[in-house]
């Protein structure tokens, strides 16, 4: 049984999500955008929207859904980091916050499924996904 580090698993999910987004007409602007207040896995653009995507990757038999790891604290960090990005780039666009759930095979680490959730959360609220 091959074991993957959390970083390796995260990289697998981020790369797969990036390919998924490109295939679906998104332009990737940034990957792993980091500031002191937090990190955004993928920043993309589609039409007039800038999309901030949090990627959560788990083994397909994991006991909890990946999006459950995106709690209020994580949302607050993502929003603060997104605000910094918007200010730095002087953007005047619509914004959206998405979550990508990527499921991998426990043994091989290969992606077996993706569930891409648009508008996963807004502002300081956390909608049930």
N, C-alpha and C positions, 0 to 999 in steps of 0.2 A: 504494500500500500504506500503510495507516494504522498507525502505530506507537503503542503505548501505553506509558506509564511503568510502572515496577514498582508504584508506588502505585495507579495507575488500574486495572491488572490485578488487584491484590489487592482493591481495593474492589469490582470486578465480582464476583469470587469470593465475597467475604464477603456481599454483598447477596443473591446467588443462594442461597448456603447458608442464610442467614437465612430466606428465603422457603421453601426446601425444608423446613427444620425446622418452621416454623409450620404448613405444609401437612400435616406428619406428626405433629402433636399436641404439639409442644414449645412451651414458653413461654420467650421470650427474656428473660433477666435482665440481661445486660450485653453490650455490644459494644466491642471494643478496650479491655479492662480493662488499664490500665498501672500498673506499679509499677517502682521502680528495678531490680529483679531481672529484669523481663521483661514480656511482654504475652500476653494470651490473647485470641484473635480473637473468640470467641463463648462466652458462658456461658449455658446454657439449663437448663431443668428439664422433666423428663417423669416423671410419677408421683413416686416417692420418690427419684429420681436427680437429682443435679446433674451436668451434662455440660459438660466443658471441651473446646472444639473448636478445633483448629488447622486453618486453611484454607490450602491450597496451590493456586494457580491457575497453569496453564501452557497454552501453545498446544497444540492437539491433536497437532501433529507434533513436539513437543519430544522430545528423545532419551531423557530419563529420566522415570520416574514421579514425580509431585509428592511423594508420601509419602517418597521417598528424601531429601528436603531436611530431614526431621524426624529429625535425628541425636541421639545421646546428649546432646550439649551442649544442644540445643534442648529435648529432653525434660526435662532437669534444670531449665532456666529455667521451663518451663511448670509443672512440679510445684511449684517454689518459689513461683511467683506464685499458683498455685491454693491452696497452703497459707496464703498471706497473705489471700486472699479468704475462705477458710473461717474463719479466725481473726477477721477483721474483721466478718463477718456472723454469727458465733457459730452456725454451721450444724451440725446433727446429722442427717446424711443420708448416703445412699450416693453415691459419686462414680464418674465414668467419664471416660476420656480418649479422645476420638475424633479422627479426621483426615478432613477433607473434601477430596477431590481434585476440582478443577473444571477442565474442559477448555474452551478457547475457540477460536473460529475465528481464524486468524492475521490475516486481512484485516479482518474486521468487529469483532472483539473480543467477539462474541456467544457466550454459553455454548452448547456443543454436547453436553456430557455432565457428569454428576456421579457420583462414586463415593464414597459416604459409608461410612467404616469405623468401626464401633462397637468399643469396647475395643481401640483400636489399640496401646496400651501401658499397662503397669501399673507402679507403683512405680519401682524403679530398673532394671527390665528393659525390653528393647525386643523385642517379639515380631515375628516375621516377618509382615508384612502381606500 
